[in-house]
Amino acid sequence: GEYKCMVNNKFGQDTVTHTLIVNGPPEPPMVILTSQTTDSITFKLKTEDEADQTPVHGYTVHYKPEFGDWEEQEIGFGTEEFTLQNLWCGQRYQLYVVAYNNIGVG
């Protein structure tokens, strides 16, 4: 928001306006599947709100086979498309992506 400081005394008056921008952790991106093979999936990450100016430093992909353990892989900011490789053929996977910056994870 905007904050104004107004001063008025016998020497005159002055006004200063400051704009306060509050940053926080970024929102998680949408995951859009673009292709798949027998051992990989390729997807794009898209910000849900294009007007959101919260800085993003990177992403972490969390994935696991249906009856397996969670693994994670880092994706650098600005990566247009990402491929998870060496997946098990015929296996169902769960996947989610979080965005992060120096304030936190979203």
N, C-alpha and C positions, 0 to 999 in steps of 0.2 A: 503494500500500500504506500501511499504518499503521506509524508509528514511535513508540516510547515512549522517553522519557528519564526515568530514575529516579535520584534523588539521595538519598543516605542519609549523614548525618554526625551528629556529637554534638548538633547543634541540631534534628535531626528528619529527616523524609523528605518527599519530594514526587515526584509523577509528572506528566509532561506527555505527551499523545498528539497527534501531528500526522498528518494524512492527506495523502499526496502524490498528486496527480493529474498524470500526464504527458500533455501535449498534443502532437499532431503534426499533420501535414497530414490533411485529411479523406479518407475513402474516396470513390471516384467513385460517382455515383448510377446507379440503373437508369433507362433511357430506355424509356418506355412510349408507343408510337404510339397517338394517339387519333383522328386523322382526317387525310385528305389530299385535295388538289384537284389540278388539272392543274399548278399552279405553287407549291404550298405543302405543308408537312407540319406537323401540330400534335402535340406530345407533352407528357407529364408527366414530371417527375423525381421519383424516389422513393428515399429512403435505404434501403439493404439491411438495415441493423440499426437498428431504431427505438430501441434502448437506447443507441446510440452518442451520446455527448455532446460529441464533438469539434466545436468551433465551425466554421461554414461562413459565409464572407462573400459568396460568389457562385459562379457557374458560368461556364465558357467552353465554347461549342459549337464543335466543329471539324467542318467538313463540306466535301465536294468532289464534283463530278460524277465519274463513273467515270474519265474521261480528262482531268480538269482539275486545277487547283491548289487547295490547301487554303485555306479561308477560315475566319475565326472571328468569333463574335459573343458578347458578354457578356450574361449573364442575372443580374439582381439576386437576392439571397437572398430567399426567401419567394414567389417567382413560382410560382404553382400550375401554370400551363400556358403553353407558349411555342410560337409559330408562326414557322417559317422561311419567308420569302416570296421571291418573284421567282426561283423555281427554274425550270430548263429543263424544259419539258413532254417527257415520254417518256424522260428521262435517268435513269439509275441514280445514286444518291448513296451515299457512305460518310459515316458520322457517328459521332462519339463525344463525350462530355461529361466534363469534369473539374470537380471542386470545388476551391475554394481558400480559404485563410485567411491570416493574417499569418505563419504558420509555413512554408507551402508549398502545393504542388499535389498532389492525389491523384486 
